[in-house]
Amino acid sequence: MTKNYIVKELINQMKERIPPGHNLANYLTDTLYMGKEAVYRRLRGEVAFTFDEIAVISHNLGISIDQIIGNHLSNRVTFDLNLLHSPNLMESYYEIVERYLRIFQLVNGDENSELYSATNTAPFTLYSSYEYLSKFRICRWIYQNGKMKTPASLSDMHVPEKIINAHKKLSESIRKVGKTYFVWDSNVFQSVVKEIKYFAGLNLISTSDVMYLKNELQQLLTDLEHLSIKGEFNEGHELYIYLSNIDFEATYSYVSRKDYQISLFRVYSINSMDSQSPQICQIQKNWIQSLKRHSTLISGSGEAQRIAFIEKQRNIIDVL
């Protein structure tokens, strides 16, 4: 594979991804903090982009290393493990949320964008704006990493404003995808309730915390009921919720727009590894669609199944 091919591939991907109305040379000048002539020499192939420059471009424009280097060898795919860089646990958490947010912002505004997600627990993107549920998620993250002390009560927990804002933006972004397909286990609230009871049993959250969490779970369930009846988010963004009749062991997601796609596999509790390989993305999409065939649609139809599902989740929440 020649150097010219790699440069051409990189430039093509950048042209597709830069914000509308921007000139590529001007964009790179601002992004890489370098002079115009240095940028043009790279675009002409006279000087190679450094690895650090490619990393910045990849981060800002959502271009995979696969696409940049043209890694099209059969049976070889690059996955990004999204290793955390900050020694501060809250900063690391913010990095994770920001990465998810960047993915959704890349596809927002494209009416042909799609999200496929198969999960056996309630998707955080649907409750990220809830105060206590999002605090509990951070609390679990802190406890699991053991690098800082968990709060005596969630009400005393200080969450940086930028994380709160990122949570709200994440909740808004998922509602702007053209079409969203959820495949859920029939006990999606069970794992959250189980974890709340476990943390309460260890006195890591207070009795009042449990009450607030229960109230928010009930509100979330009510919101989900309304969404499933409508079969759409606001402004006509379609929503399809399926209840799986078979078990699956992990959370799989696939996000796409006309010129971008990415597959995500949840790992390490709230993190994920991902790939923009067309081969992996097609496999991921096909897998989730195969789960749909073994599932029951409860949004916009399937009223009896929907009522039974909501009642089952309500009973699961009521044990708190």
VOBA-1610 file (N, C-alpha, C; in pm, whole numbers, padded with zeros to 5 digits, always signed):
BEGIN
Met+00085-00119+00000Met+00000+00000+00000Met+00088+00124+00000Thr+00077+00210-00094Thr+00164+00325-00107Thr+00124+00438-00014Lys+00225+00525+00009Lys+00200+00641+00093Lys+00092+00729+00032Asn+00095+00745-00102Asn-00004+00829-00169Asn-00146+00779-00147Tyr-00162+00646-00147Tyr-00295+00590-00125Tyr-00344+00624+00015Ile-00255+00613+00115Ile-00293+00641+00254Ile-00334+00787+00269Val-00254+00877+00209Val-00285+01021+00218Val-00419+01049+00150Lys-00440+00990+00033Lys-00565+01010-00039Lys-00684+00960+00043Glu-00668+00843+00106Glu-00776+00787+00188Glu-00808+00878+00306Leu-00703+00929+00371Leu-00722+01019+00485Leu-00793+01147+00442Ile-00748+01206+00331Ile-00808+01332+00284Ile-00955+01311+00246Asn-00986+01201+00180Asn-01126+01172+00144Asn-01215+01162+00267Gln-01164+01094+00370Gln-01243+01080+00493Gln-01262+01215+00562Met-01158+01299+00561Met-01169+01430+00625Met-01270+01517+00552Lys-01267+01514+00419Lys-01361+01596+00341Lys-01506+01557+00370Glu-01529+01428+00392Glu-01665+01381+00420Glu-01712+01422+00560Arg-01616+01442+00652Arg-01653+01460+00792Arg-01648+01604+00843Ile-01575+01694+00773Ile-01565+01830+00827Ile-01702+01896+00829Pro-01725+01986+00926Pro-01855+02053+00937Pro-01892+02123+00806Pro-02020+02126+00770Pro-02065+02190+00646Pro-02018+02335+00639Gly-01974+02376+00521Gly-01933+02514+00501Gly-01788+02542+00535His-01715+02440+00586His-01576+02459+00623His-01483+02418+00509Asn-01376+02491+00493Asn-01269+02455+00400Asn-01172+02364+00472Leu-01130+02254+00406Leu-01046+02155+00473Leu-00915+02216+00523Ala-00850+02296+00439Ala-00722+02355+00480Ala-00740+02446+00602Asn-00846+02527+00601Asn-00872+02615+00715Asn-00904+02534+00841Tyr-00983+02428+00821Tyr-01019+02343+00935Tyr-00894+02283+00999Leu-00803+02230+00915Leu-00680+02167+00967Leu-00588+02271+01030Thr-00586+02390+00975Thr-00504+02497+01033Thr-00547+02525+01176Asp-00679+02533+01197Asp-00732+02561+01331Asp-00719+02440+01423Thr-00743+02321+01368Thr-00743+02200+01450Thr-00603+02158+01492Leu-00507+02168+01401Leu-00371+02120+01429Leu-00278+02233+01474Tyr-00330+02356+01479Tyr-00251+02472+01524Tyr-00121+02484+01444Met-00134+02486+01314Met-00015+02501+01229Met-00045+02597+01115Gly+00060+02644+01049Gly+00045+02741+00941Gly-00018+02680+00818Lys-00071+02768+00732Lys-00138+02724+00611Lys-00043+02645+00520Glu+00080+02694+00504Glu+00172+02627+00413Glu+00204+02487+00461Ala+00218+02469+00594Ala+00245+02336+00650Ala+00128+02242+00624Val+00007+02297+00630Val-00113+02216+00603Val-00115+02175+00455Tyr-00091+02271+00366Tyr-00095+02240+00222Tyr+00011+02138+00182Arg+00128+02142+00246Arg+00233+02046+00215Arg+00188+01904+00253Arg+00109+01893+00361Arg+00057+01762+00400Arg-00053+01716+00303Leu-00137+01811+00263Leu-00245+01775+00171Leu-00192+01736+00033Arg-00077+01793-00004Arg-00016+01758-00133Arg+00067+01630-00124Gly+00086+01579-00001Gly+00163+01457+00016Gly+00312+01478+00022Glu+00355+01606+00032Glu+00499+01635+00039Glu+00555+01605+00177Val+00470+01621+00278Val+00508+01592+00417Val+00402+01499+00476Ala+00446+01396+00545Ala+00351+01300+00603Ala+00285+01356+00728Phe+00156+01326+00747Phe+00090+01355+00873Phe+00158+01272+00982Thr+00184+01333+01097Thr+00242+01257+01208Thr+00132+01174+01274Phe+00173+01076+01354Phe+00074+00993+01423Phe-00011+01078+01516Asp+00053+01175+01586Asp-00023+01262+01677Asp-00127+01343+01601Glu-00091+01390+01481Glu-00185+01468+01400Glu-00303+01382+01356Ile-00273+01260+01314Ile-00379+01168+01274Ile-00471+01137+01393Ala-00411+01123+01512Ala-00491+01094+01632Ala-00588+01208+01662Val-00539+01334+01647Val-00626+01451+01670Val-00739+01454+01567Ile-00705+01432+01441Ile-00805+01432+01334Ile-00908+01322+01357Ser-00859+01203+01391Ser-00948+01089+01417Ser-01043+01119+01531His-00990+01179+01638His-01071+01211+01756His-01179+01313+01722Asn-01142+01419+01650Asn-01235+01529+01623Asn-01339+01495+01517Leu-01302+01413+01419Leu-01392+01387+01307Leu-01453+01248+01309Gly-01414+01165+01407Gly-01473+01033+01418Gly-01432+00939+01306Ile-01308+00952+01259Ile-01256+00866+01154Ile-01180+00751+01219Ser-01206+00629+01177Ser-01138+00514+01237Ser-00998+00498+01179Ile-00910+00439+01257Ile-00774+00410+01211Ile-00780+00317+01090Asp-00877+00224+01091Asp-00896+00135+00976Asp-00906+00215+00847Gln-00992+00317+00850Gln-01017+00394+00729Gln-00896+00479+00690Ile-00822+00526+00791Ile-00707+00611+00763Ile-00595+00531+00697Ile-00564+00415+00749Ile-00450+00339+00696Ile-00492+00241+00588Gly-00623+00231+00564Gly-00668+00141+00459Gly-00645-00004+00493Asn-00673-00039+00617Asn-00649-00177+00662Asn-00763-00265+00614His-00749-00321+00494His-00856-00402+00436His-00816-00548+00421Leu-00715-00590+00497Leu-00674-00730+00490Leu-00785-00818+00544Ser-00810-00930+00480Ser-00919-01017+00523Ser-00890-01074+00661Asn-00997-01090+00739Asn-00991-01149+00873Asn-00906-01068+00970Arg-00885-00939+00941Arg-00811-00854+01035Arg-00887-00723+01051Val-00926-00695+01175Val-01006-00575+01203Val-00948-00507+01326Thr-00947-00374+01325Thr-00899-00297+01439Thr-01015-00258+01528Phe-01002-00286+01659Phe-01099-00242+01758Phe-01034-00136+01846Asp-01110-00034+01880Asp-01063+00069+01972Asp-01113+00034+02111Leu-01019+00011+02205Leu-01056-00024+02342Leu-01089+00098+02424Asn-01062+00219+02369Asn-01095+00344+02439Asn-01036+00348+02579Leu-00907+00321+02588Leu-00838+00324+02716Leu-00841+00465+02773Leu-00863+00473+02903Leu-00877+00603+02968Leu-00740+00664+02996His-00732+00796+02982His-00603+00864+02994His-00589+00942+03124Ser-00696+00983+03183Ser-00688+01068+03302Ser-00675+00983+03429Pro-00584+01021+03520Pro-00574+00950+03648Pro-00689+00983+03742Asn-00762+01092+03711Asn-00876+01132+03792Asn-01000+01054+03749Leu-01066+00989+03845Leu-01177+00899+03812Leu-01294+00973+03751Met-01326+01093+03802Met-01436+01171+03745Met-01404+01216+03604Glu-01278+01251+03579Glu-01237+01290+03445Glu-01247+01171+03349Ser-01209+01053+03398Ser-01219+00932+03316Ser-01364+00904+03280Tyr-01452+00919+03379Tyr-01595+00898+03354Tyr-01644+00997+03250Tyr-01601+01122+03263Tyr-01642+01226+03168Tyr-01595+01192+03026Glu-01473+01138+03015Glu-01420+01096+02885Glu-01513+00994+02819Ile-01561+00899+02898Ile-01648+00795+02845Ile-01779+00853+02794Val-01842+00938+02875Val-01970+00999+02836Val-01951+01087+02713Glu-01842+01163+02710Glu-01815+01251+02596Glu-01797+01172+02467Arg-01734+01056+02477Arg-01713+00974+02357Arg-01847+00927+02301Tyr-01937+00881+02390Tyr-02070+00841+02344Tyr-02143+00960+02281Leu-02128+01075+02345Leu-02196+01195+02296Leu-02146+01234+02157Arg-02014+01223+02135Arg-01959+01257+02003Arg-02015+01166+01894Ile-02034+01039+01928Ile-02088+00944+01829Ile-02229+00986+01788Phe-02313+01018+01887Phe-02451+01056+01854Phe-02456+01191+01783Gln-02368+01283+01821Gln-02369+01412+01754Gln-02326+01401+01608Leu-02245+01300+01577Leu-02205+01277+01439Leu-02323+01238+01349Val-02420+01167+01409Val-02533+01120+01327Val-02657+01205+01342Asn-02660+01293+01444Asn-02776+01382+01460Asn-02789+01474+01339Gly-02912+01497+01299Gly-02936+01585+01185Gly-02947+01511+01054Asp-02913+01382+01053Asp-02928+01300+00932Asp-03055+01217+00947Glu-03154+01245+00863Glu-03283+01176+00875Glu-03272+01026+00847Asn-03163+00985+00782Asn-03142+00844+00754Asn-03059+00772+00860Ser-03023+00843+00967Ser-02942+00782+01072Ser-03021+00675+01146Glu-02948+00573+01195Glu-03012+00461+01264Glu-02932+00422+01387Leu-03002+00375+01488Leu-02940+00316+01606Leu-03006+00182+01631Tyr-02924+00077+01638Tyr-02970-00055+01677Tyr-02901-00089+01808Ser-02977-00133+01907Ser-02916-00170+02034Ser-02990-00287+02097Ala-02914-00390+02131Ala-02970-00506+02202Ala-02908-00508+02341Thr-02990-00500+02443Thr-02938-00488+02578Thr-03023-00564+02679Asn-02958-00614+02784Asn-03031-00685+02889Asn-03045-00599+03015Thr-03015-00470+03002Thr-03036-00377+03112Thr-03086-00244+03055Ala-03152-00165+03138Ala-03209-00039+03090Ala-03099+00050+03033Pro-03113+00099+02909Pro-03009+00180+02845Pro-02989+00313+02919Phe-02863+00342+02950Phe-02834+00467+03022Phe-02872+00589+02941Thr-02866+00579+02809Thr-02902+00693+02725Thr-03046+00739+02749Leu-03130+00651+02802Leu-03269+00688+02827Leu-03290+00750+02965Tyr-03194+00730+03056Tyr-03214+00788+03190Tyr-03096+00873+03236Ser-03008+00912+03143Ser-02890+00989+03181Ser-02924+01126+03240Ser-03043+01178+03210Ser-03081+01309+03263Ser-03146+01300+03402Tyr-03168+01178+03452Tyr-03228+01160+03585Tyr-03119+01177+03691Glu-03143+01264+03787Glu-03039+01301+03884Glu-02985+01182+03964Tyr-03073+01110+04032Tyr-03026+01005+04123Tyr-02982+00879+04049Leu-03048+00845+03941Leu-03006+00728+03864Leu-02869+00749+03802Ser-02843+00870+03754Ser-02710+00897+03697Ser-02605+00904+03807Lys-02642+00958+03923Lys-02548+00959+04036Lys-02516+00817+04081Phe-02617+00731+04082Phe-02595+00592+04123Phe-02501+00522+04025Arg-02515+00553+03898Arg-02426+00495+03797Arg-02281+00535+03823Ile-02260+00663+03856Ile-02125+00711+03887Ile-02075+00646+04016Cys-02165+00632+04114Cys-02129+00569+04242Cys-02080+00426+04220Arg-02150+00352+04134Arg-02108+00215+04101Arg-01971+00215+04035Trp-01949+00311+03948Trp-01821+00325+03878Trp-01708+00351+03978Ile-01733+00440+04074Ile-01633+00471+04177Ile-01603+00348+04262Tyr-01709+00281+04305Tyr-01692+00163+04391Tyr-01617+00052+04319Gln-01649+00032+04192Gln-01588-00076+04116Gln-01439-00051+04094Asn-01402+00076+04075Asn-01262+00109+04053Asn-01183+00123+04183Gly-01253+00153+04292Gly-01190+00158+04424Gly-01081+00261+04439Lys-01086+00367+04358Lys-00980+00468+04364Lys-01018+00591+04445Met-01143+00598+04486Met-01186+00709+04570Met-01304+00661+04654Lys-01330+00734+04760Lys-01434+00693+04855Lys-01573+00723+04799Thr-01663+00625+04812Thr-01801+00649+04770Thr-01870+00740+04871Pro-01967+00819+04827Pro-02035+00910+04921Pro-02122+00834+05019Ala-02145+00894+05136Ala-02233+00832+05235Ala-02377+00834+05185Ser-02410+00933+05104Ser-02543+00943+05045Ser-02532+01008+04908Leu-02614+00963+04816Leu-02612+01021+04682Leu-02650+01169+04683Ser-02732+01207+04782Ser-02771+01348+04792Ser-02652+01438+04825Asp-02548+01378+04887Asp-02426+01455+04920Asp-02321+01448+04810Met-02349+01373+04707Met-02250+01350+04603Met-02241+01471+04510His-02119+01523+04494His-02099+01636+04403His-02060+01583+04265Val-02139+01619+04166Val-02111+01581+04028Val-02074+01708+03952Pro-01956+01711+03890Pro-01915+01831+03815Pro-02021+01873+03713Glu-02037+02003+03698Glu-02139+02057+03609Glu-02124+02006+03466Lys-01999+01988+03421Lys-01979+01943+03283Lys-02030+01801+03261Ile-02027+01718+03367Ile-02081+01582+03356Ile-02234+01588+03351Ile-02294+01672+03434Ile-02439+01689+03433Ile-02486+01734+03295Asn-02416+01832+03238Asn-02452+01883+03105Asn-02434+01776+02998Ala-02326+01697+03010Ala-02302+01590+02913Ala-02412+01484+02921His-02457+01453+03043His-02568+01358+03063His-02694+01407+02992Lys-02725+01535+03009Lys-02846+01591+02948Lys-02836+01590+02795Lys-02718+01626+02744Lys-02698+01626+02599Lys-02709+01486+02542Leu-02659+01386+02618Leu-02666+01248+02574Leu-02811+01204+02562Ser-02892+01240+02661Ser-03033+01205+02660Ser-03105+01271+02542Glu-03067+01395+02512Glu-03128+01467+02399Glu-03084+01409+02265Ser-02956+01369+02257Ser-02900+01323+02129Ser-02964+01196+02080Ile-02992+01102+02171Ile-03049+00975+02126Ile-03188+00996+02068Arg-03255+01102+02110Arg-03390+01132+02061Arg-03389+01200+01924Lys-03270+01228+01872Lys-03259+01295+01743Lys-03212+01200+01632Val-03194+01073+01664Val-03157+00975+01563Val-03281+00947+01477Gly-03259+00930+01346Gly-03373+00909+01255Gly-03462+00793+01296Lys-03401+00675+01317Lys-03475+00557+01359Lys-03395+00484+01467Thr-03464+00449+01575Thr-03400+00378+01685Thr-03468+00244+01705Tyr-03388+00138+01710Tyr-03439+00003+01731Tyr-03378-00052+01860Phe-03462-00077+01960Phe-03418-00138+02086Phe-03468-00281+02092Val-03379-00374+02124Val-03419-00510+02156Val-03384-00532+02302Trp-03485-00555+02384Trp-03464-00563+02528Trp-03496-00702+02582Asp-03422-00739+02684Asp-03458-00854+02765Asp-03588-00819+02838Ser-03668-00918+02869Ser-03798-00890+02934Ser-03783-00846+03079Asn-03658-00848+03132Asn-03633-00806+03271Asn-03531-00693+03276Val-03544-00593+03186Val-03441-00490+03174Val-03419-00409+03303Phe-03522-00402+03389Phe-03507-00325+03512Phe-03449-00410+03626Gln-03444-00541+03606Gln-03404-00631+03713Gln-03261-00604+03762Ser-03167-00587+03669Ser-03027-00569+03710Ser-03007-00438+03786Val-03077-00331+03744Val-03065-00203+03815Val-03119-00216+03957Val-03235-00278+03971Val-03295-00296+04103Val-03206-00383+04192Lys-03149-00487+04134Lys-03061-00577+04209Lys-02939-00502+04261Glu-02881-00416+04179Glu-02764-00339+04220Glu-02799-00238+04329Ile-02916-00174+04317Ile-02959-00079+04420Ile-02973-00150+04554Lys-03036-00267+04554Lys-03054-00343+04678Lys-02919-00385+04736Tyr-02826-00423+04647Tyr-02693-00465+04692Tyr-02619-00349+04759Phe-02619-00233+04695Phe-02550-00117+04751Phe-02617-00069+04880Ala-02749-00079+04887Ala-02820-00042+05010Ala-02783-00139+05122Gly-02770-00267+05089Gly-02732-00368+05189Gly-02594-00346+05245Leu-02505-00284+05167Leu-02369-00253+05213Leu-02362-00115+05279Asn-02477-00049+05291Asn-02484+00087+05347Asn-02402+00187+05266Leu-02390+00162+05137Leu-02319+00254+05049Leu-02412+00362+04995Ile-02541+00339+05002Ile-02641+00441+04973Ile-02744+00438+05085Ser-02807+00551+05109Ser-02899+00564+05222Ser-03041+00518+05188Thr-03123+00507+05290Thr-03264+00470+05271Thr-03336+00572+05185Ser-03305+00700+05207Ser-03368+00805+05127Ser-03320+00798+04981Asp-03194+00757+04962Asp-03143+00739+04825Asp-03227+00634+04751Val-03254+00524+04821Val-03332+00415+04761Val-03470+00466+04721Met-03530+00550+04807Met-03662+00605+04778Met-03657+00693+04652Tyr-03555+00780+04644Tyr-03541+00866+04527Tyr-03518+00783+04400Leu-03435+00680+04411Leu-03407+00593+04296Leu-03533+00519+04251Lys-03610+00473+04347Lys-03735+00404+04314Lys-03830+00498+04241Asn-03841+00622+04291Asn-03930+00719+04228Asn-03886+00749+04084Glu-03754+00761+04063Glu-03705+00790+03929Glu-03723+00671+03836Leu-03708+00550+03888Leu-03732+00430+03806Leu-03879+00423+03764Gln-03967+00457+03856Gln-04110+00458+03823Gln-04141+00563+03717Gln-04076+00680+03730Gln-04096+00786+03630Gln-04040+00744+03496Leu-03922+00678+03498Leu-03862+00628+03374Leu-03955+00528+03306Leu-04012+00439+03384Leu-04104+00339+03328Leu-04226+00406+03267Thr-04278+00509+03333Thr-04391+00584+03278Thr-04354+00651+03147Asp-04234+00711+03143Asp-04187+00775+03020Asp-04173+00673+02907Leu-04119+00556+02941Leu-04102+00450+02840Leu-04237+00401+02790Glu-04335+00395+02879Glu-04469+00353+02838Glu-04526+00450+02735His-04512+00580+02762His-04563+00681+02669His-04491+00675+02535Leu-04358+00657+02541Leu-04280+00647+02418Leu-04320+00524+02336Ser-04341+00413+02404Ser-04375+00290+02333Ser-04515+00297+02272Ile-04605+00371+02335Ile-04739+00389+02279Ile-04731+00475+02152Lys-04652+00583+02159Lys-04636+00673+02044Lys-04556+00608+01931Gly-04454+00529+01970Gly-04366+00469+01870Gly-04271+00570+01806Glu-04246+00678+01878Glu-04152+00778+01827Glu-04107+00872+01939Phe-03988+00931+01918Phe-03945+01040+02003Phe-04008+01167+01947Asn-03970+01282+01998Asn-04024+01407+01946Asn-03980+01430+01802Glu-04058+01511+01730Glu-04027+01553+01593Glu-04020+01436+01495Gly-04096+01330+01525Gly-04109+01222+01429Gly-03994+01125+01420His-03900+01129+01513His-03791+01033+01511His-03844+00899+01563Glu-03844+00800+01473Glu-03912+00674+01500Glu-03841+00590+01607Leu-03923+00521+01687Leu-03872+00435+01794Leu-03941+00300+01787Tyr-03861+00195+01782Tyr-03913+00058+01779Tyr-03854-00018+01899Ile-03942-00066+01985Ile-03898-00142+02103Ile-03944-00286+02089Tyr-03850-00378+02095Tyr-03880-00521+02084Tyr-03844-00589+02216Leu-03924-00687+02254Leu-03894-00771+02370Leu-03844-00905+02320Ser-03723-00940+02359Ser-03662-01063+02310Ser-03723-01185+02378Asn-03743-01289+02300Asn-03791-01415+02355Asn-03677-01513+02382Ile-03553-01468+02354Ile-03436-01549+02386Ile-03337-01464+02464Asp-03249-01527+02538Asp-03150-01455+02618Asp-03029-01419+02533Phe-02968-01305+02563Phe-02839-01271+02502Phe-02751-01214+02613Glu-02620-01232+02597Glu-02530-01219+02710Glu-02463-01084+02725Ala-02481-00992+02633Ala-02410-00864+02641Ala-02494-00755+02577Thr-02436-00634+02573Thr-02501-00522+02507Thr-02430-00494+02376Tyr-02506-00497+02267Tyr-02453-00473+02134Tyr-02522-00350+02076Ser-02444-00261+02016Ser-02504-00143+01953Ser-02441-00116+01818Tyr-02521-00055+01733Tyr-02476-00019+01598Tyr-02538+00117+01564Val-02453+00213+01524Val-02500+00347+01492Val-02452+00382+01352Ser-02539+00442+01271Ser-02498+00475+01135Ser-02569+00599+01083Arg-02506+00660+00984Arg-02569+00760+00899Arg-02523+00728+00758Lys-02550+00816+00664Lys-02519+00786+00524Lys-02373+00750+00502Asp-02280+00823+00566Asp-02137+00804+00538Asp-02057+00766+00663Tyr-02124+00709+00762Tyr-02055+00677+00887Tyr-02128+00563+00956Gln-02050+00470+01014Gln-02110+00362+01092Gln-02010+00316+01197Ile-02063+00268+01308Ile-01977+00221+01416Ile-02052+00115+01495Ser-01981+00013+01539Ser-02037-00092+01623Ser-01972-00084+01761Leu-02052-00101+01865Leu-02001-00092+02001Leu-02038-00217+02080Phe-01944-00262+02162Phe-01964-00375+02251Phe-01934-00327+02393Arg-02030-00336+02483Arg-02007-00285+02618Arg-01908-00373+02693Val-01808-00309+02755Val-01709-00379+02836Val-01679-00295+02961Tyr-01625-00358+03062Tyr-01582-00288+03184Tyr-01693-00199+03240Ser-01810-00256+03255Ser-01925-00189+03318Ser-01988-00082+03228Ile-01924+00034+03214Ile-01988+00144+03139Ile-01908+00183+03015Asn-01794+00121+02995Asn-01712+00154+02878Asn-01752+00063+02761Ser-01686+00080+02649Ser-01712-00007+02535Ser-01592-00008+02442Met-01579-00115+02367Met-01483-00116+02258Met-01565-00104+02130Asp-01505-00044+02029Asp-01582-00021+01907Asp-01498-00041+01783Ser-01568-00055+01672Ser-01504-00072+01542Ser-01587-00004+01436Gln-01517+00059+01341Gln-01585+00117+01225Gln-01562+00033+01100Ser-01512-00088+01120Ser-01493-00179+01007Ser-01627-00210+00943Pro-01642-00191+00812Pro-01769-00223+00744Pro-01811-00368+00767Gln-01712-00457+00771Gln-01742-00599+00792Gln-01804-00623+00930Ile-01741-00567+01034Ile-01791-00584+01170Ile-01926-00516+01186Cys-01940-00397+01129Cys-02067-00324+01141Cys-02182-00402+01077Gln-02156-00464+00963Gln-02260-00543+00898Gln-02296-00665+00980Ile-02194-00731+01038Ile-02219-00847+01125Ile-02302-00805+01246Gln-02264-00691+01306Gln-02336-00641+01425Gln-02481-00609+01391Lys-02502-00539+01281Lys-02637-00504+01241Lys-02720-00630+01213Asn-02660-00725+01143Asn-02730-00850+01112Asn-02766-00927+01239Trp-02675-00925+01337Trp-02699-00998+01462Trp-02818-00939+01537Ile-02821-00806+01547Ile-02932-00742+01618Ile-03063-00762+01543Gln-03057-00756+01411Gln-03178-00781+01332Gln-03227-00925+01349Ser-03133-01018+01367Ser-03173-01157+01390Ser-03243-01170+01525Leu-03198-01091+01624Leu-03265-01092+01754Leu-03407-01035+01743Lys-03424-00937+01654Lys-03558-00881+01631Lys-03656-00988+01584Arg-03606-01081+01504Arg-03694-01186+01451Arg-03741-01281+01560His-03668-01284+01672His-03707-01367+01785His-03768-01282+01897Ser-03823-01167+01858Ser-03873-01073+01957Ser-04014-01026+01920Thr-04077-00958+02015Thr-04213-00905+01996Thr-04210-00754+01997Leu-04262-00689+01893Leu-04267-00544+01887Leu-04375-00492+01981Ile-04338-00401+02074Ile-04437-00348+02168Ile-04456-00197+02152Ser-04385-00134+02057Ser-04402+00009+02037Ser-04493+00032+01916Gly-04597+00112+01937Gly-04691+00140+01830Gly-04787+00027+01801Ser-04763-00089+01860Ser-04851-00205+01842Ser-04826-00301+01959Gly-04879-00421+01949Gly-04856-00520+02056Gly-04903-00472+02192Glu-05025-00418+02197Glu-05074-00355+02319Glu-05076-00451+02438Ala-05126-00572+02417Ala-05135-00669+02528Ala-04997-00701+02583Gln-04900-00724+02493Gln-04763-00755+02536Gln-04699-00635+02606Arg-04730-00515+02555Arg-04675-00394+02617Arg-04727-00377+02759Ile-04856-00395+02777Ile-04917-00381+02910Ile-04856-00482+03007Ala-04839-00605+02960Ala-04782-00710+03045Ala-04637-00677+03082Phe-04561-00624+02984Phe-04420-00587+03009Phe-04411-00476+03112Ile-04491-00370+03094Ile-04488-00256+03187Ile-04525-00302+03328Glu-04626-00387+03338Glu-04669-00436+03469Glu-04559-00520+03534Lys-04491-00599+03454Lys-04382-00682+03507Lys-04268-00595+03561Gln-04231-00492+03486Gln-04124-00402+03530Gln-04167-00323+03655Arg-04293-00287+03660Arg-04344-00215+03776Arg-04334-00302+03901Asn-04365-00430+03889Asn-04354-00521+04002Asn-04209-00539+04045Ile-04118-00539+03948Ile-03975-00552+03980Ile-03928-00429+04060Ile-03972-00310+04018Ile-03934-00185+04086Ile-03995-00177+04225Asp-04116-00228+04239Asp-04189-00216+04366Asp-04123-00291+04483Val-04030-00382+04455Val-03965-00454+04564Val-03866-00366+04641Leu-03831-00250+04582Leu-03739-00160+04651Leu-03807-00095+04772
//
